[in-house]
């Protein structure tokens, strides 16, 4: 989605929602693109006709011969096929190919978490869930695999309503907060082309946390993973953040993981 296309649909949506043009411009200034990774059934019929898978939740990890399952045996949450991502839809730099593997606990606060990049061409083998701990057989948690499809989206900064024109608009009536809520929802839906993305995996953009946002200062969001997108009985958020430089350089050991409930 081009910058001019985003501007056009935001301004058009603002007009339909009764939001002044200067307010819409301030939203645009405070916006960042993202990618939603959603199941096939969450796509519109038109999107399904051209859908190309780009990720998978759960399953067993395929790792290079010299790389083992992380020491804590955290479950594999997500495998992203970097080459299948629409790269123009993000403003963070991910690898052009290979796979990103996300390991973390989602049912309780993780003691350790990990993102690994497996480059294209690396010889890999699928690792079993069973292992030994102190001579006793153990089994890592394995979530059922589910194929995900990329949908471009748009996110807005949490403080965009503090901008001058938007602040003046809010001062004009008690219903203005509701109007802007509707405007934001309509813009997000339009950006995603009508795909359902409320409980999904999000790459890039601003986070939509349930508590304090971890993507502040120099930290930006790499991924936000809703527990229900992995297991529909788990009501958590896992937010993974880092600096743009660490994400672009593949320094994934420097990332921070936060779980919110």
C-alpha positions, 0 to 999 in steps of 0.5 A: 500500500503506497503512502498516497493510497493510505492518505487517500483512504484515511481522508475519505474515511474521515469525511464519512465519519465527520472528522475534520481533515486536519485531524485526519492529517494528524492521525497520518503523521502519527501512524505506522504500517504493520502486518497482521498474520491471520488464518485463512478464514479471517480473510475476505473472499477476495483476499482468499483468492490471492492469499499466499501463506507467510507464517505458521503458529505452533508445530515443531521447529526445524533447526540447523544441525548446530542449533538446538531447541532453546535451553528452557524448552520454551514452545515454538509460537511462530515461524515466519517465512520472511521471503513471503512477507510483503516487504513494502508493508513494514517500516522495520527491516526484517531478513529478506529470506529464511525463517524467523522462529519465535520461542516463548511461554504464553501461559505464564511469564516467560523466564527466557524467550528467543527469536532465531533466524534460520537462513535460506539454504541452511540444512535443517532437521525437525526437532522432536518434542521429547528430551531428557532432563536429569535422566528422566524423559520430558516433553516440550509443549507443542501447539497445533500448527496453523497457517497464517496469511499476511494482511497489511494494516495501519496503527496509530501512536497512542498519543496522537490525540494530543496533537493541536487540531485533534485536541481542539476537536475533542474540546468541541463536544462530549461525543468527540472521543466516541467519534474518534474511536469510530474513526480509528476502527474504520481506518484500521478495518479499511487498511486491512481490506476488511480482514478480521485481525482483532486477535492475531499476530502483528509484525511491526507498527505500534503495539496495542497493549493492555497495560503500558506500551513497551515500544517507547523511546528507542524501542519499536515493536517487532511482534505482538502475539495474542495468546488466543492466536496460538491457543484459543484458551490462553488470554495473554499478549506477548510483546517483543520489542527492540531498537530498529538497529538491533532488528535490522542487524539481526541482533535478536538476543538484544530483544525484550519480551513482555507478557501482559494479561 
